[in-house]
Amino acid sequence: MDRLWSPWRSQYIQTFGTEQEGKGCVFCEALASSDDDARFLVRRHLHCFTMLNLYPYNSGHLLIIPHQHTGSYADLSQEAYSEMTGLLRDWMRVLETVMHPQGFNIGSNVGRVGGAGIDQHVHMHIVPRWSGDANFMPVIADTKVISESMDDTMRKLRAAYDALDVHSSDPEH
């Protein structure tokens, strides 16, 4: 069996919990903030919001996050859960248009033991993938190469979302 190692992830998981000890939820803080650009919050929806992962596996690594603060999908409102699944489809379409990935990793890590770096607020990952996007840099140099600035990616995704007219769940529509 081949293995894909990401040593930077374990460092993030080990330090994130201690850095955030006693602080509020980073997702709830992003949602409450009025500066979406500074938080890389890409789009606000009726029951969820979408933001770029601050520690991306690849360019375009998006998070779909419910407004509702809970660590369990079972506790989510039906509206939030349904919107998350619809947004997954919509944002995959946007990523395909903007970034032309050859595949995706989609999923959630639930609970600290399940690998969640932020375990008190469920969220879904959409990671665009390309053939050969894993290379020697993370293993040899402990460095992940992201091919585009997060600001540029955020602007492109916002523009494509509007152009594709997939915003049926946005508050202003």
ABEGO torsion letter per residue (X at the ends): XBBBBBAAAAAAAAAAAAAABGBBBAAAAAAABABAAAAGBABBBAABBBBBBABBABBGBBBBBBABBBABAAABBAAAAAAAAAAAAAAAAAAAAAAGBABBBBEBBBEAAAGBABAABBBBBBBBBBBGABBAAAAAAGBBBBABBAAAAAAAAAAAAAAAGAAAABAAX
